[in-house]
Amino acid sequence: MSTRIFVARLAGTSVFDPVGDRVGKVRDVLVVYRKDDPPSVVGLIVEIPGKRRVFLSIGRVTSISTGQIITNGLINVRRFEQRGGEVRVIAELLGRKVVFADGTGEATIEDVAIQESATGEWAVSQLFVRRPKSGASPFGKGQTTFVAWNEVREKQARGEAQSAEQLIAAYSELKPADLANTLLDLPQQRMLEVAEELPDDRLADVLEEMPESEQVQILAKLDDDRAADVLDQMQPDDAADLIAQLSDERGEHLLELMEPEEADDVRMLLSYAPDTAGGLMTTEPIIVSADATVAEGLALIRRHELAPALGAAVCVTLPPYEAPTGRFLGIVHFQRMLRYPPHVRLGTLLDPSLEPVTADTSAAEVSRILASYNLVSVPVVDEKHRLVGVVTIDDVLDYLLPDDWRSQDEDEPVKAPSDETGSIRIVNGRRGGHRTS
């Protein structure tokens, strides 16, 4: 008896070549509909090194389980492009509404099972569906059941949004940058549906990793109150960049709806030219007093939500300790903190060689300073030598890289084990006609 595999559980599963080298991880399963039979599996969407998603033909797969997938060693590294008639199970089938052929009502698809036939082909075998909740109780969910494909038919009213709950759950382990790439690969309508159902903090993290055009597109689909809540959750510099792309009228309206402290930071950043240190900086570095100890400094940089570049150093100032602070005294690199006992005062460990930049320093000069002194961040001060923010290396890279840097060149080579080791073979031919992986 062949094994039944549930697709939602395959998300993130490692893909290995015949000798056991890991070559990527599954992001989705691709199917095509057939007239009288359940949809047939044509392949997997696999993420390989470089965050590139490629198509792996089901004919190249020798084994599928919920723990691992084995290929015959042949993968086409061309970026995946969905063709007409193809449907992504996780991205497009999960959350769809169906009606039962026997007239007993409707349900929502929560998972899809695929099964291998005697001929070595894979097809959809069953759907795991949930009926609507019955009764007036606000607790609990509707009844779940397994159904064969021919026992239901799809029901999605024109213009009706498709639930994204199951897709979000399937991709819950993805880092924000990976989830952003996943959303960018979806059809436009589906991307907007998923974005609308993400929690505010998760959506904020994802927006920070997206090109500006998609950021604006998603924000346009949110009502003003929700949009303001999401902007509150974003880093001030990212929120400022996004608001700068909006009309003056909507941008000002969203700023009025934001939390006052967050809005003040964003307004300050918007006052600087985008190609200056002020336009690139973030206003939320770690700021401490000169009397703070090494133990206190290390505790602050251990915070889970802190970006690595911001955790590379702490800024020491006179009070107040929020930007714009009192007089800026200097920074202490975390590596220097690691070399001293916990009770040592940070004011005695300042880096005397690092000079701050002013808010009107050009982005080119900031880049030169970071490169010359092997830094990951540089402090920014105003005319009164008060700390107003820091420019981190990722801020500079976002500025220097082309607008479409997130879309990798399809012809860019991808590193992989060589044939001499018996590992994966790479095919870089263009897809055309039938899929050959």
CORSUL-V251211 format. One record per residue. N is the residue number from 1. RES is the residue in one letter. OMEGA is omega as a letter, one per 20 degrees, with the letter a starting at -180 (NA if undefined). D_FIRST is the distance of its C-alpha to the first C-alpha in Angstrom with 2 decimals. Layout:
n=N res=RES omega=OMEGA d_first=D_FIRST
n=N res=RES omega=OMEGA d_first=D_FIRST
//
This chain:
n=1 res=M omega=a d_first=0.00
n=2 res=S omega=a d_first=3.81
n=3 res=T omega=r d_first=6.63
n=4 res=R omega=a d_first=9.23
n=5 res=I omega=r d_first=12.69
n=6 res=F omega=a d_first=16.00
n=7 res=V omega=a d_first=18.67
n=8 res=A omega=a d_first=21.64
n=9 res=R omega=r d_first=20.34
n=10 res=L omega=a d_first=20.15
n=11 res=A omega=a d_first=23.92
n=12 res=G omega=r d_first=25.71
n=13 res=T omega=a d_first=22.77
n=14 res=S omega=r d_first=24.16
n=15 res=V omega=a d_first=23.42
n=16 res=F omega=r d_first=24.03
n=17 res=D omega=a d_first=24.94
n=18 res=P omega=a d_first=23.80
n=19 res=V omega=r d_first=26.58
n=20 res=G omega=r d_first=25.90
n=21 res=D omega=r d_first=28.59
n=22 res=R omega=a d_first=27.99
n=23 res=V omega=r d_first=28.77
n=24 res=G omega=r d_first=28.32
n=25 res=K omega=a d_first=26.39
n=26 res=V omega=r d_first=24.38
n=27 res=R omega=r d_first=26.52
n=28 res=D omega=r d_first=24.50
n=29 res=V omega=a d_first=21.84
n=30 res=L omega=r d_first=23.31
n=31 res=V omega=r d_first=22.11
n=32 res=V omega=r d_first=23.91
n=33 res=Y omega=r d_first=24.13
n=34 res=R omega=a d_first=23.56
n=35 res=K omega=a d_first=25.58
n=36 res=D omega=a d_first=23.19
n=37 res=D omega=r d_first=19.77
n=38 res=P omega=r d_first=18.52
n=39 res=P omega=a d_first=19.95
n=40 res=S omega=r d_first=18.63
n=41 res=V omega=r d_first=18.52
n=42 res=V omega=r d_first=21.28
n=43 res=G omega=r d_first=21.67
n=44 res=L omega=r d_first=22.59
n=45 res=I omega=a d_first=26.11
n=46 res=V omega=r d_first=26.92
n=47 res=E omega=a d_first=30.15
n=48 res=I omega=a d_first=31.68
n=49 res=P omega=a d_first=34.96
n=50 res=G omega=r d_first=37.85
n=51 res=K omega=r d_first=35.97
n=52 res=R omega=r d_first=35.04
n=53 res=R omega=a d_first=31.98
n=54 res=V omega=r d_first=30.47
n=55 res=F omega=r d_first=27.76
n=56 res=L omega=a d_first=24.80
n=57 res=S omega=r d_first=23.08
n=58 res=I omega=r d_first=19.30
n=59 res=G omega=r d_first=19.77
n=60 res=R omega=a d_first=21.34
n=61 res=V omega=a d_first=18.43
n=62 res=T omega=a d_first=16.40
n=63 res=S omega=r d_first=14.50
n=64 res=I omega=r d_first=14.28
n=65 res=S omega=a d_first=14.22
n=66 res=T omega=a d_first=16.70
n=67 res=G omega=a d_first=18.90
n=68 res=Q omega=r d_first=19.31
n=69 res=I omega=a d_first=18.72
n=70 res=I omega=r d_first=19.47
n=71 res=T omega=r d_first=21.31
n=72 res=N omega=r d_first=22.69
n=73 res=G omega=a d_first=26.14
n=74 res=L omega=r d_first=27.49
n=75 res=I omega=r d_first=28.57
n=76 res=N omega=a d_first=31.17
n=77 res=V omega=r d_first=33.58
n=78 res=R omega=r d_first=35.03
n=79 res=R omega=a d_first=35.11
n=80 res=F omega=r d_first=32.46
n=81 res=E omega=a d_first=33.92
n=82 res=Q omega=r d_first=32.04
n=83 res=R omega=r d_first=32.39
n=84 res=G omega=r d_first=33.01
n=85 res=G omega=r d_first=29.96
n=86 res=E omega=a d_first=27.82
n=87 res=V omega=r d_first=26.82
n=88 res=R omega=a d_first=26.17
n=89 res=V omega=a d_first=23.65
n=90 res=I omega=a d_first=25.34
n=91 res=A omega=a d_first=28.83
n=92 res=E omega=a d_first=28.81
n=93 res=L omega=a d_first=26.00
n=94 res=L omega=a d_first=26.11
n=95 res=G omega=r d_first=29.08
n=96 res=R omega=r d_first=29.21
n=97 res=K omega=r d_first=30.10
n=98 res=V omega=r d_first=28.25
n=99 res=V omega=a d_first=29.38
n=100 res=F omega=a d_first=27.38
n=101 res=A omega=a d_first=27.51
n=102 res=D omega=r d_first=28.63
n=103 res=G omega=a d_first=31.65
n=104 res=T omega=r d_first=30.99
n=105 res=G omega=a d_first=31.92
n=106 res=E omega=a d_first=30.74
n=107 res=A omega=r d_first=28.71
n=108 res=T omega=r d_first=28.16
n=109 res=I omega=r d_first=24.98
n=110 res=E omega=r d_first=24.43
n=111 res=D omega=a d_first=21.07
n=112 res=V omega=r d_first=18.55
n=113 res=A omega=r d_first=14.77
n=114 res=I omega=a d_first=13.32
n=115 res=Q omega=a d_first=9.88
n=116 res=E omega=r d_first=9.29
n=117 res=S omega=a d_first=9.29
n=118 res=A omega=a d_first=9.21
n=119 res=T omega=a d_first=12.81
n=120 res=G omega=r d_first=12.49
n=121 res=E omega=r d_first=13.99
n=122 res=W omega=r d_first=13.48
n=123 res=A omega=r d_first=14.65
n=124 res=V omega=a d_first=15.54
n=125 res=S omega=a d_first=13.14
n=126 res=Q omega=r d_first=15.29
n=127 res=L omega=r d_first=18.70
n=128 res=F omega=a d_first=20.07
n=129 res=V omega=r d_first=23.61
n=130 res=R omega=r d_first=26.78
n=131 res=R omega=r d_first=29.39
n=132 res=P omega=r d_first=33.06
n=133 res=K omega=r d_first=34.82
n=134 res=S omega=r d_first=36.61
n=135 res=G omega=a d_first=40.05
n=136 res=A omega=a d_first=42.86
n=137 res=S omega=r d_first=41.80
n=138 res=P omega=a d_first=41.62
n=139 res=F omega=r d_first=39.08
n=140 res=G omega=r d_first=35.31
n=141 res=K omega=r d_first=32.87
n=142 res=G omega=a d_first=31.29
n=143 res=Q omega=r d_first=28.27
n=144 res=T omega=r d_first=24.79
n=145 res=T omega=r d_first=21.82
n=146 res=F omega=r d_first=18.49
n=147 res=V omega=r d_first=18.90
n=148 res=A omega=a d_first=17.27
n=149 res=W omega=a d_first=19.24
n=150 res=N omega=r d_first=21.00
n=151 res=E omega=r d_first=22.18
n=152 res=V omega=r d_first=24.58
n=153 res=R omega=a d_first=26.97
n=154 res=E omega=r d_first=28.69
n=155 res=K omega=r d_first=32.13
n=156 res=Q omega=a d_first=34.32
n=157 res=A omega=r d_first=38.03
n=158 res=R omega=r d_first=40.08
n=159 res=G omega=a d_first=41.47
n=160 res=E omega=a d_first=39.39
n=161 res=A omega=r d_first=38.07
n=162 res=Q omega=a d_first=34.36
n=163 res=S omega=r d_first=33.49
n=164 res=A omega=a d_first=32.90
n=165 res=E omega=a d_first=32.05
n=166 res=Q omega=r d_first=28.37
n=167 res=L omega=r d_first=29.24
n=168 res=I omega=r d_first=31.98
n=169 res=A omega=a d_first=29.75
n=170 res=A omega=a d_first=27.18
n=171 res=Y omega=a d_first=30.11
n=172 res=S omega=a d_first=32.10
n=173 res=E omega=a d_first=32.08
n=174 res=L omega=r d_first=33.62
n=175 res=K omega=a d_first=37.23
n=176 res=P omega=a d_first=39.66
n=177 res=A omega=r d_first=40.06
n=178 res=D omega=r d_first=36.32
n=179 res=L omega=r d_first=35.94
n=180 res=A omega=r d_first=38.97
n=181 res=N omega=r d_first=37.42
n=182 res=T omega=r d_first=34.23
n=183 res=L omega=a d_first=36.42
n=184 res=L omega=r d_first=38.47
n=185 res=D omega=a d_first=35.42
n=186 res=L omega=r d_first=34.68
n=187 res=P omega=a d_first=36.30
n=188 res=Q omega=a d_first=39.70
n=189 res=Q omega=a d_first=39.16
n=190 res=R omega=r d_first=35.95
n=191 res=M omega=a d_first=37.79
n=192 res=L omega=r d_first=40.57
n=193 res=E omega=a d_first=38.28
n=194 res=V omega=a d_first=36.61
n=195 res=A omega=a d_first=40.03
n=196 res=E omega=a d_first=41.49
n=197 res=E omega=r d_first=38.91
n=198 res=L omega=r d_first=39.22
n=199 res=P omega=a d_first=41.51
n=200 res=D omega=a d_first=45.03
n=201 res=D omega=r d_first=44.88
n=202 res=R omega=r d_first=41.52
n=203 res=L omega=r d_first=42.77
n=204 res=A omega=r d_first=46.02
n=205 res=D omega=a d_first=44.28
n=206 res=V omega=r d_first=42.22
n=207 res=L omega=a d_first=45.32
n=208 res=E omega=a d_first=47.14
n=209 res=E omega=a d_first=44.61
n=210 res=M omega=r d_first=44.83
n=211 res=P omega=a d_first=47.33
n=212 res=E omega=a d_first=50.26
n=213 res=S omega=r d_first=49.48
n=214 res=E omega=r d_first=46.11
n=215 res=Q omega=a d_first=47.80
n=216 res=V omega=a d_first=50.39
n=217 res=Q omega=a d_first=47.88
n=218 res=I omega=a d_first=45.88
n=219 res=L omega=r d_first=49.07
n=220 res=A omega=a d_first=50.34
n=221 res=K omega=a d_first=47.46
n=222 res=L omega=r d_first=48.35
n=223 res=D omega=a d_first=51.21
n=224 res=D omega=a d_first=54.18
n=225 res=D omega=r d_first=53.66
n=226 res=R omega=r d_first=50.04
n=227 res=A omega=r d_first=51.08
n=228 res=A omega=r d_first=53.88
n=229 res=D omega=r d_first=51.56
n=230 res=V omega=r d_first=49.25
n=231 res=L omega=r d_first=52.29
n=232 res=D omega=a d_first=53.48
n=233 res=Q omega=a d_first=50.29
n=234 res=M omega=r d_first=50.67
n=235 res=Q omega=a d_first=52.82
n=236 res=P omega=a d_first=56.32
n=237 res=D omega=r d_first=56.53
n=238 res=D omega=r d_first=53.24
n=239 res=A omega=r d_first=54.34
n=240 res=A omega=r d_first=57.68
n=241 res=D omega=a d_first=56.13
n=242 res=L omega=a d_first=54.03
n=243 res=I omega=r d_first=56.99
n=244 res=A omega=r d_first=59.10
n=245 res=Q omega=a d_first=56.86
n=246 res=L omega=r d_first=57.47
n=247 res=S omega=a d_first=60.53
n=248 res=D omega=a d_first=63.46
n=249 res=E omega=a d_first=63.38
n=250 res=R omega=r d_first=59.74
n=251 res=G omega=a d_first=59.90
n=252 res=E omega=r d_first=62.94
n=253 res=H omega=r d_first=61.43
n=254 res=L omega=r d_first=58.31
n=255 res=L omega=r d_first=60.57
n=256 res=E omega=a d_first=62.47
n=257 res=L omega=a d_first=59.29
n=258 res=M omega=r d_first=58.09
n=259 res=E omega=a d_first=59.12
n=260 res=P omega=a d_first=62.72
n=261 res=E omega=r d_first=62.16
n=262 res=E omega=a d_first=59.17
n=263 res=A omega=r d_first=61.07
n=264 res=D omega=r d_first=64.13
n=265 res=D omega=a d_first=62.14
n=266 res=V omega=r d_first=60.69
n=267 res=R omega=r d_first=64.14
n=268 res=M omega=a d_first=65.62
n=269 res=L omega=r d_first=63.01
n=270 res=L omega=a d_first=63.57
n=271 res=S omega=a d_first=67.25
n=272 res=Y omega=r d_first=66.62
n=273 res=A omega=a d_first=66.06
n=274 res=P omega=a d_first=62.42
n=275 res=D omega=r d_first=63.54
n=276 res=T omega=r d_first=65.28
n=277 res=A omega=r d_first=64.33
n=278 res=G omega=r d_first=64.82
n=279 res=G omega=a d_first=62.41
n=280 res=L omega=a d_first=59.72
n=281 res=M omega=r d_first=60.08
n=282 res=T omega=a d_first=58.23
n=283 res=T omega=a d_first=60.46
n=284 res=E omega=r d_first=58.37
n=285 res=P omega=r d_first=58.86
n=286 res=I omega=a d_first=59.23
n=287 res=I omega=a d_first=62.92
n=288 res=V omega=r d_first=64.74
n=289 res=S omega=r d_first=68.30
n=290 res=A omega=a d_first=70.10
n=291 res=D omega=r d_first=70.12
n=292 res=A omega=a d_first=66.32
n=293 res=T omega=r d_first=64.98
n=294 res=V omega=r d_first=62.39
n=295 res=A omega=r d_first=60.20
n=296 res=E omega=r d_first=60.44
n=297 res=G omega=r d_first=59.73
n=298 res=L omega=r d_first=56.59
n=299 res=A omega=a d_first=55.36
n=300 res=L omega=a d_first=55.77
n=301 res=I omega=r d_first=53.82
n=302 res=R omega=a d_first=50.89
n=303 res=R omega=a d_first=50.06
n=304 res=H omega=a d_first=46.44
n=305 res=E omega=a d_first=47.29
n=306 res=L omega=r d_first=49.92
n=307 res=A omega=a d_first=49.36
n=308 res=P omega=a d_first=49.65
n=309 res=A omega=r d_first=52.67
n=310 res=L omega=a d_first=54.52
n=311 res=G omega=a d_first=53.80
n=312 res=A omega=a d_first=55.41
n=313 res=A omega=r d_first=58.90
n=314 res=V omega=a d_first=60.85
n=315 res=C omega=a d_first=63.97
n=316 res=V omega=a d_first=67.13
n=317 res=T omega=r d_first=69.68
n=318 res=L omega=r d_first=72.49
n=319 res=P omega=j d_first=71.75
n=320 res=P omega=a d_first=70.30
n=321 res=Y omega=r d_first=66.84
n=322 res=E omega=a d_first=65.17
n=323 res=A omega=i d_first=65.76
n=324 res=P omega=a d_first=68.53
n=325 res=T omega=r d_first=69.41
n=326 res=G omega=a d_first=72.69
n=327 res=R omega=r d_first=73.84
n=328 res=F omega=a d_first=71.10
n=329 res=L omega=a d_first=71.67
n=330 res=G omega=r d_first=68.85
n=331 res=I omega=r d_first=65.27
n=332 res=V omega=r d_first=63.65
n=333 res=H omega=a d_first=60.62
n=334 res=F omega=r d_first=57.85
n=335 res=Q omega=r d_first=58.09
n=336 res=R omega=r d_first=61.74
n=337 res=M omega=a d_first=60.90
n=338 res=L omega=a d_first=58.58
n=339 res=R omega=a d_first=61.58
n=340 res=Y omega=r d_first=63.79
n=341 res=P omega=a d_first=63.90
n=342 res=P omega=a d_first=62.55
n=343 res=H omega=a d_first=66.09
n=344 res=V omega=a d_first=67.49
n=345 res=R omega=a d_first=68.60
n=346 res=L omega=r d_first=66.90
n=347 res=G omega=r d_first=70.29
n=348 res=T omega=a d_first=71.20
n=349 res=L omega=a d_first=68.15
n=350 res=L omega=r d_first=68.63
n=351 res=D omega=a d_first=67.98
n=352 res=P omega=a d_first=71.53
n=353 res=S omega=a d_first=70.48
n=354 res=L omega=r d_first=68.37
n=355 res=E omega=r d_first=70.35
n=356 res=P omega=r d_first=68.83
n=357 res=V omega=r d_first=68.86
n=358 res=T omega=a d_first=70.37
n=359 res=A omega=a d_first=68.50
n=360 res=D omega=r d_first=70.03
n=361 res=T omega=a d_first=69.04
n=362 res=S omega=r d_first=67.24
n=363 res=A omega=r d_first=63.51
n=364 res=A omega=r d_first=64.43
n=365 res=E omega=r d_first=66.63
n=366 res=V omega=r d_first=64.00
n=367 res=S omega=a d_first=61.52
n=368 res=R omega=a d_first=64.17
n=369 res=I omega=r d_first=64.80
n=370 res=L omega=a d_first=61.14
n=371 res=A omega=a d_first=60.76
n=372 res=S omega=a d_first=64.11
n=373 res=Y omega=r d_first=63.62
n=374 res=N omega=a d_first=59.85
n=375 res=L omega=r d_first=59.38
n=376 res=V omega=r d_first=56.47
n=377 res=S omega=r d_first=58.83
n=378 res=V omega=a d_first=62.51
n=379 res=P omega=a d_first=64.53
n=380 res=V omega=a d_first=66.34
n=381 res=V omega=r d_first=69.70
n=382 res=D omega=a d_first=72.12
n=383 res=E omega=r d_first=75.86
n=384 res=K omega=a d_first=76.59
n=385 res=H omega=r d_first=74.22
n=386 res=R omega=r d_first=71.86
n=387 res=L omega=r d_first=68.11
n=388 res=V omega=r d_first=66.37
n=389 res=G omega=r d_first=62.98
n=390 res=V omega=r d_first=61.20
n=391 res=V omega=r d_first=59.68
n=392 res=T omega=a d_first=56.44
n=393 res=I omega=r d_first=54.98
n=394 res=D omega=r d_first=52.13
n=395 res=D omega=a d_first=54.79
n=396 res=V omega=r d_first=56.54
n=397 res=L omega=r d_first=53.41
n=398 res=D omega=r d_first=52.52
n=399 res=Y omega=a d_first=56.05
n=400 res=L omega=a d_first=56.19
n=401 res=L omega=r d_first=52.82
n=402 res=P omega=a d_first=52.62
n=403 res=D omega=a d_first=51.47
n=404 res=D omega=a d_first=48.19
n=405 res=W omega=a d_first=47.35
n=406 res=R omega=r d_first=44.04
n=407 res=S omega=a d_first=42.89
n=408 res=Q omega=r d_first=42.42
n=409 res=D omega=a d_first=43.47
n=410 res=E omega=a d_first=40.56
n=411 res=D omega=r d_first=42.29
n=412 res=E omega=r d_first=42.64
n=413 res=P omega=r d_first=41.11
n=414 res=V omega=a d_first=38.33
n=415 res=K omega=r d_first=38.36
n=416 res=A omega=r d_first=35.35
n=417 res=P omega=a d_first=34.91
n=418 res=S omega=r d_first=36.34
n=419 res=D omega=a d_first=34.94
n=420 res=E omega=a d_first=37.08
n=421 res=T omega=a d_first=34.98
n=422 res=G omega=a d_first=31.77
n=423 res=S omega=a d_first=30.63
n=424 res=I omega=r d_first=29.84
n=425 res=R omega=a d_first=31.58
n=426 res=I omega=r d_first=33.20
n=427 res=V omega=a d_first=33.75
n=428 res=N omega=a d_first=36.50
n=429 res=G omega=a d_first=36.73
n=430 res=R omega=r d_first=37.11
n=431 res=R omega=r d_first=34.32
n=432 res=G omega=a d_first=35.08
n=433 res=G omega=r d_first=33.51
n=434 res=H omega=r d_first=29.77
n=435 res=R omega=r d_first=28.26
n=436 res=T omega=a d_first=27.96
n=437 res=S omega=NA d_first=27.69
//
